[in-house]
């Protein structure tokens, strides 16, 4: 059984949301699928639709991160629990819900220490899908 449906998104750190808006939204005309908002009502991330259920995700860069703007990449899976079962033979995995978007997800690291997220959409997901 194939577990992965497709590449869902690439998560990128940014120092400047104004530049993200100007380039990706104003010039490339990508649509906002979700805004990540903290308890102080501040935006700390954006999910932008690039079509066909694929997204770019931007988060404010933390000051302790140097020379790395790729946060992680994410696969959409058919069944997150079957995916967990297959991978937990090799590592510990905890499925959680995203704090803001409510997507079922877990993260692992590959052999090069790259972060890989796996997630599955369900009825609790707050992501707005853009139909083009």
C-alpha positions as CSV (number, residue, x, y, z in Angstrom):
1,X,0.0,0.0,0.0
2,X,1.3,3.4,-1.0
3,X,1.1,5.7,2.1
4,X,2.1,9.0,0.5
5,X,-0.5,10.8,-1.7
6,X,1.7,13.8,-2.7
7,X,4.1,16.5,-1.6
8,X,1.8,18.8,0.4
9,X,4.0,21.8,1.2
10,X,7.5,23.2,1.8
11,X,7.9,25.2,5.0
12,X,10.2,28.2,4.7
13,X,11.4,30.7,7.4
14,X,11.2,34.4,6.6
15,X,12.5,37.5,8.2
16,X,9.9,39.8,6.6
17,X,6.2,39.0,6.0
18,X,5.9,42.3,4.0
19,X,8.3,40.9,1.4
20,X,6.4,37.5,1.4
21,X,3.1,39.4,0.8
22,X,4.6,41.6,-2.0
23,X,6.3,38.8,-3.9
24,X,4.1,35.7,-3.4
25,X,0.7,37.3,-3.0
26,X,0.9,40.6,-4.9
27,X,3.2,39.6,-7.8
28,X,2.7,35.8,-8.1
29,X,-1.0,36.1,-7.0
30,X,-1.0,33.1,-4.6
31,X,-4.0,32.9,-2.3
32,X,-3.8,32.7,1.5
33,X,-5.2,29.3,2.6
34,X,-4.5,29.9,6.3
35,X,-3.0,32.4,8.7
36,X,-1.3,31.1,11.8
37,X,-2.2,33.5,14.6
38,X,-0.9,33.4,18.2
39,X,-2.7,34.1,21.4
40,X,-1.7,37.8,21.0
41,X,-3.5,37.9,17.7
42,X,-0.2,38.3,15.8
43,X,0.4,36.5,12.5
44,X,3.4,34.1,12.9
45,X,2.8,32.1,9.7
46,X,1.1,31.8,6.3
47,X,-0.1,28.9,4.2
48,X,-0.3,29.9,0.5
49,X,-2.0,27.8,-2.1
50,X,0.1,27.1,-5.3
51,X,-2.7,25.0,-6.8
52,X,-3.9,21.4,-6.7
53,X,-3.7,21.1,-2.9
54,X,0.0,22.0,-2.8
55,X,1.2,24.9,-0.6
56,X,4.1,27.1,0.5
57,X,4.2,27.7,4.2
58,X,6.0,30.6,5.8
59,X,6.9,31.1,9.4
60,X,8.7,34.0,11.1
61,X,12.4,33.1,11.4
62,X,13.6,32.5,15.0
63,X,16.7,34.5,15.9
64,X,18.7,31.3,16.8
65,X,18.3,29.8,13.3
66,X,21.3,30.7,11.1
67,X,21.8,30.0,7.4
68,X,18.7,27.8,7.0
69,X,15.5,29.0,5.5
70,X,14.0,25.6,4.8
71,X,12.1,24.5,7.9
72,X,10.7,21.2,6.6
73,X,8.8,19.5,3.7
74,X,5.6,17.7,4.2
75,X,3.9,14.7,2.6
76,X,0.1,14.4,2.6
77,X,-0.8,10.8,3.5
78,X,-3.9,8.6,2.9
79,X,-3.9,7.3,6.5
80,X,-1.8,8.9,9.1
81,X,-2.2,6.0,11.6
82,X,-1.0,3.4,9.1
83,X,1.9,5.7,8.2
84,X,2.8,6.0,11.9
85,X,2.6,2.2,12.4
86,X,5.0,1.6,9.5
87,X,7.5,4.2,10.7
88,X,7.3,3.6,14.4
89,X,9.2,0.4,14.0
90,X,12.2,2.7,13.4
91,X,11.5,5.7,15.7
92,X,9.1,7.2,18.3
93,X,6.1,9.0,16.8
94,X,3.4,11.1,18.3
95,X,0.5,12.2,16.2
96,X,-0.7,15.7,17.2
97,X,-3.1,18.3,15.8
98,X,-1.7,21.6,14.5
99,X,-2.4,24.4,17.1
100,X,-3.9,26.8,14.6
101,X,-4.8,24.8,11.5
102,X,-5.9,21.6,13.4
103,X,-4.3,19.3,10.8
104,X,-3.4,15.7,12.0
105,X,0.4,15.5,11.8
106,X,3.7,14.2,13.0
107,X,7.4,14.9,12.2
108,X,10.5,12.8,11.8
109,X,14.1,13.3,10.7
110,X,15.6,11.5,7.8
111,X,19.2,10.1,7.7
112,X,20.5,13.6,6.8
113,X,18.6,15.2,9.7
114,X,16.1,16.8,7.4
115,X,12.7,17.4,9.1
116,X,9.8,15.6,7.3
117,X,6.2,16.2,8.3
118,X,3.4,13.8,7.5
119,X,-0.2,15.0,7.7
120,X,-3.7,14.1,6.9
121,X,-6.7,16.4,6.4
122,X,-9.9,15.6,8.1
123,X,-13.2,17.3,9.1
124,X,-11.5,19.3,11.9
125,X,-8.9,20.8,9.5
126,X,-9.2,24.6,9.3
127,X,-7.3,25.0,6.0
128,X,-9.2,26.8,3.2
129,X,-8.7,24.9,0.0
130,X,-8.6,27.2,-3.0
131,X,-10.3,25.8,-6.1
132,X,-8.6,27.1,-9.3
